[in-house]
Amino acid sequence: MSITLVHADANDYIKTLADSSVQCCICDPPFGLGEDTFDAHYARDETHVLQGYATAPTSAQSYETWASAWIHQIPRILKPDGTLYLVCAWNHLCDIELAIRSAPAPGLTVVNHIIWKYNFGVYTQKKFVTSHYHILRCSLKGAKPAFNSRAYFSEKDKTADGHSAQYGDMEDVWVIPKEFKQGETKNVNKLPDALVRKLMLYSSKPGDLVADFFLGNFTTAYVAKKEGRAFTGCELNKAAFDHHEPLVKAAPTQITPEAASTKPEHAGKKLTDEERGKICIRYAVLHATKTKKDSMAILETEFGRGHFSLLNILKHAGY
């Protein structure tokens, strides 16, 4: 797969990309929190932290202007069914949303608002401890973004307590621990591989082009390489770029397989009155000698329809 990594500013680099070329864009831009002062402020050991972190404006108006400059370029490069994921903190969430809403035609729309709950928020005594980030899932206005509901689980996979594993994985609150990687060279902050992989697998397929214009610790690039995606991205911090660029290109590929579909054969297909009649007649015959559960299981197999679809048909028929 093609891997393109460039030492450049996001504004400049996005302009070089072709129209409608990116399937999935994952951006974790600077939060405008003065991240370059974190080590001193929280008495952190910066021995293994790469220097040169590029910050963003801290005031609301300046941050919105800064974010708008590159966010407004995203609609041009997204495929019609492409997805943009934007990671942000609560302090500039409003400014990011204003930048999204003001993007010129075709523009962007927020499809999902994901909450990432992480471990070990910064300790505070006079306010609640912040232990989450926001992730905005965006698409082109009027478009239907690709969504791989079987990225990890099939429709029939269950959790240990018997609930739908797929349903639980698709909820919009994600509890994923941070990765601290003590003793390893890193940028100021790092998204967990598991978080980036989840975003990527739900919105792209092997061979699709994934992009990130604030590479930081290059997590998106590493995960894209491992998952068999083509990748393009940039990083402004020269120290971070020089450290990660050769490592990304040497990273192995080990694609996570998509779960097999367990949907009934005719799920989603329009029902005819004739088929509804046959289902009711067949149920009456089966239920004369079998339990409702066993009768339903046979109907699902014979007619290739889902359980709840059949229940609705029978309910409307008075069964």
C-alpha positions in Angstrom: 0.0 0.0 0.0 1.1 3.5 -0.7 2.3 5.4 2.4 3.0 9.2 1.9 4.4 11.1 4.9 5.3 14.8 4.5 6.9 17.3 6.8 4.5 20.2 6.2 1.7 22.4 7.7 -1.8 20.9 7.4 -3.1 23.9 5.4 -0.5 23.6 2.8 -0.5 19.9 2.5 -4.3 19.4 2.1 -4.2 21.7 -0.9 -2.0 19.2 -2.7 -4.4 16.3 -2.5 -6.8 15.2 -5.3 -10.5 15.9 -5.2 -12.7 13.1 -3.8 -9.6 10.9 -2.9 -9.8 10.3 0.8 -12.1 7.6 2.3 -11.4 8.2 6.0 -9.7 11.2 7.6 -8.8 11.0 11.3 -7.5 14.3 12.8 -6.4 14.9 16.4 -5.3 18.6 16.1 -3.7 20.6 18.9 -6.4 21.4 21.5 -5.4 25.0 22.1 -4.6 24.1 25.8 -0.9 25.2 25.8 0.2 21.6 25.5 3.8 22.6 25.1 3.8 23.6 28.8 2.2 20.4 30.2 5.5 18.9 31.4 6.4 21.9 33.5 2.9 22.6 34.7 2.2 19.0 35.9 5.8 18.2 36.9 6.1 15.5 34.2 9.3 13.8 33.2 10.0 14.9 29.6 13.1 12.8 29.1 11.5 10.8 26.3 9.2 13.5 24.9 10.1 14.9 21.5 10.6 18.6 21.4 9.0 21.1 19.0 5.3 20.5 19.6 3.3 22.9 17.4 0.5 24.5 19.4 -2.8 26.1 18.3 -4.3 29.4 19.4 -5.9 29.4 22.9 -8.6 32.0 22.5 -12.0 30.9 21.2 -12.2 33.2 18.2 -8.6 32.6 17.2 -9.0 28.9 17.5 -12.2 28.8 15.4 -10.4 30.9 12.7 -7.4 28.5 12.8 -9.6 25.4 12.7 -11.8 26.7 9.9 -8.8 27.2 7.6 -8.1 23.5 7.3 -11.5 22.0 8.1 -13.0 24.0 5.1 -10.6 22.1 2.8 -11.8 18.7 3.9 -15.0 18.5 1.8 -13.1 18.8 -1.4 -10.8 15.8 -0.7 -13.4 13.5 0.8 -15.0 10.7 -1.3 -18.8 11.0 -1.5 -19.2 8.3 1.2 -16.1 9.4 3.1 -15.8 10.2 6.8 -13.9 12.8 8.8 -13.2 12.1 12.5 -12.2 15.1 14.6 -10.9 14.6 18.1 -11.2 17.6 20.4 -11.4 18.6 24.0 -14.3 20.3 25.7 -12.7 23.8 25.8 -12.8 24.3 22.0 -15.6 21.9 21.1 -17.9 24.8 20.2 -15.3 26.4 18.1 -14.7 23.2 16.1 -18.4 22.8 15.6 -18.7 26.4 14.4 -15.9 25.7 11.9 -17.6 22.6 10.6 -21.0 24.4 10.2 -19.4 27.3 8.3 -17.7 25.1 5.7 -18.7 26.2 2.2 -20.7 23.9 -0.1 -20.9 21.0 -0.2 -20.0 21.4 3.5 -19.9 19.0 6.4 -22.4 17.6 8.8 -21.9 15.9 12.2 -23.3 12.3 12.0 -22.2 11.1 15.4 -20.8 12.7 18.6 -18.6 10.1 20.3 -17.4 10.4 23.8 -14.0 8.7 24.5 -13.7 8.0 28.2 -10.1 7.4 29.2 -8.3 6.5 32.5 -6.4 8.9 34.8 -7.7 12.4 34.2 -5.7 15.2 35.6 -6.3 15.5 39.4 -8.3 18.5 40.5 -9.7 19.7 43.8 -12.0 22.6 42.8 -13.7 21.2 39.7 -14.7 17.8 38.3 -11.9 15.7 36.9 -11.8 15.8 33.0 -11.4 12.2 31.8 -12.9 12.3 28.3 -12.5 13.7 24.8 -15.0 14.3 22.1 -14.8 12.8 18.7 -17.0 14.2 15.9 -17.9 11.9 13.1 -18.6 14.0 10.0 -19.7 13.4 6.4 -20.5 15.5 3.4 -23.9 17.2 3.6 -26.6 15.0 2.0 -24.3 12.0 1.7 -24.4 8.6 3.3 -20.9 7.8 4.8 -19.6 4.3 4.6 -20.1 2.4 7.8 -18.9 -1.2 8.4 -21.2 -2.4 11.1 -19.3 -5.8 11.1 -15.9 -4.2 11.7 -15.6 -6.4 14.8 -18.7 -8.4 15.4 -21.5 -10.1 13.5 -25.2 -9.5 14.1 -25.4 -12.7 16.2 -22.2 -12.3 18.3 -22.9 -12.1 22.1 -21.1 -10.7 25.1 -20.4 -12.9 28.1 -23.7 -11.7 29.7 -25.7 -12.6 26.6 -26.1 -9.1 25.1 -25.4 -8.2 21.5 -21.7 -7.6 21.1 -22.2 -5.6 17.9 -24.8 -3.3 19.5 -22.5 -2.6 22.5 -19.5 -1.9 20.3 -21.5 0.6 18.2 -22.6 2.7 21.2 -21.2 6.2 21.1 -19.5 6.1 24.5 -16.1 4.3 24.3 -14.1 3.3 27.3 -10.5 2.9 26.0 -7.4 3.3 28.2 -4.7 5.7 27.3 -1.3 4.3 26.3 1.6 5.7 28.3 4.5 3.7 26.8 6.9 4.6 29.6 10.5 4.8 28.4 9.6 5.1 24.7 10.2 8.2 22.6 6.9 10.0 22.0 5.2 13.3 21.3 3.3 15.3 24.0 0.1 13.2 23.7 -0.8 9.9 22.0 -4.1 8.4 20.9 -4.4 4.7 21.8 -4.0 2.3 18.8 -7.3 0.7 19.8 -9.2 4.0 19.4 -7.7 4.8 16.0 -8.2 1.3 14.8 -11.9 1.4 15.7 -12.4 4.6 13.9 -10.6 3.3 10.8 -12.2 -0.1 10.6 -15.8 1.3 10.9 -15.2 3.8 8.1 -12.8 2.2 5.6 -11.7 -1.1 3.9 -8.3 -2.5 3.1 -6.9 -0.5 0.2 -8.8 2.7 0.9 -6.9 5.9 1.4 -6.8 7.2 5.0 -5.4 10.6 5.9 -4.2 12.5 9.0 -2.9 16.1 8.9 -1.7 16.3 12.5 0.3 13.1 12.8 1.9 13.8 16.2 2.9 10.3 17.3 1.9 9.0 13.9 -0.6 6.6 15.4 -3.0 6.9 12.4 -0.1 6.1 10.0 1.1 3.0 12.0 -2.5 1.6 12.3 -3.2 2.3 8.6 -0.1 0.5 7.5 -0.9 -2.5 9.8 -4.5 -2.6 8.5 -3.6 -2.6 4.8 -4.9 1.0 4.1 -3.1 3.4 1.8 -2.1 6.5 3.8 -1.3 10.1 3.4 -0.5 12.7 6.1 1.7 15.4 7.4 3.4 16.6 10.6 4.8 20.1 11.3 7.1 19.0 14.1 10.4 18.1 12.4 11.7 16.1 15.4 8.5 13.9 15.4 8.6 13.5 11.6 12.3 12.4 11.5 11.7 9.9 14.4 8.5 8.2 13.1 8.8 8.4 9.3 11.2 5.5 8.8 9.5 3.4 11.6 6.1 3.7 9.9 7.4 2.5 6.6 9.0 -0.5 8.3 5.9 -1.4 10.3 4.3 -4.8 9.5 0.8 -5.4 8.0 -1.7 -7.6 9.8 -5.2 -6.8 8.7 -8.1 -7.3 11.2 -10.7 -9.5 9.4 -14.3 -8.2 9.1 -16.9 -10.4 10.9 -19.0 -12.5 8.5 -22.5 -11.4 7.9 -25.2 -13.4 9.7 -28.1 -11.3 8.3 -31.1 -13.3 6.9 -30.9 -13.8 3.1 -33.8 -11.5 2.3 -33.3 -8.9 5.1 -34.2 -5.4 3.9 -36.0 -6.6 0.8 -39.6 -5.4 0.3 -42.3 -7.8 1.5 -45.2 -8.6 -0.8 -48.8 -9.3 0.4 -48.4 -12.8 -1.0 -45.3 -13.5 1.1 -47.0 -12.1 4.2 -49.9 -14.5 3.7 -47.6 -17.4 3.2 -45.7 -16.5 6.4 -49.0 -16.4 8.4 -50.3 -19.7 7.0 -47.0 -21.4 7.7 -46.8 -20.1 11.2 -50.3 -21.4 12.0 -49.3 -24.8 10.8 -46.1 -24.9 12.7 -47.5 -23.4 15.9 -50.2 -26.1 16.1 -47.5 -28.7 17.1 -44.5 -26.5 18.1 -43.6 -23.8 20.5 -43.6 -20.2 19.4 -39.8 -20.0 19.7 -39.3 -23.1 17.5 -41.9 -22.0 15.0 -40.2 -18.6 14.6 -36.8 -20.2 14.2 -38.2 -22.3 11.3 -39.8 -19.3 9.7 -36.5 -17.3 9.8 -34.8 -20.1 7.9 -37.5 -20.9 5.4 -38.3 -17.3 4.5 -34.9 -15.7 5.0 -36.3 -12.9 7.2 -35.3 -11.5 10.5 -36.9 -12.4 13.8 -38.4 -8.9 14.5 -39.6 -8.5 10.9 -41.6 -11.8 11.2 -42.9 -10.8 14.6 -44.3 -7.6 13.1 -46.0 -9.5 10.3 -47.6 -11.9 12.7 -48.7 -9.2 15.1 -50.5 -7.2 12.4 -52.2 -10.5 11.3 -53.5 -11.0 14.9 -51.2 -13.8 16.0 
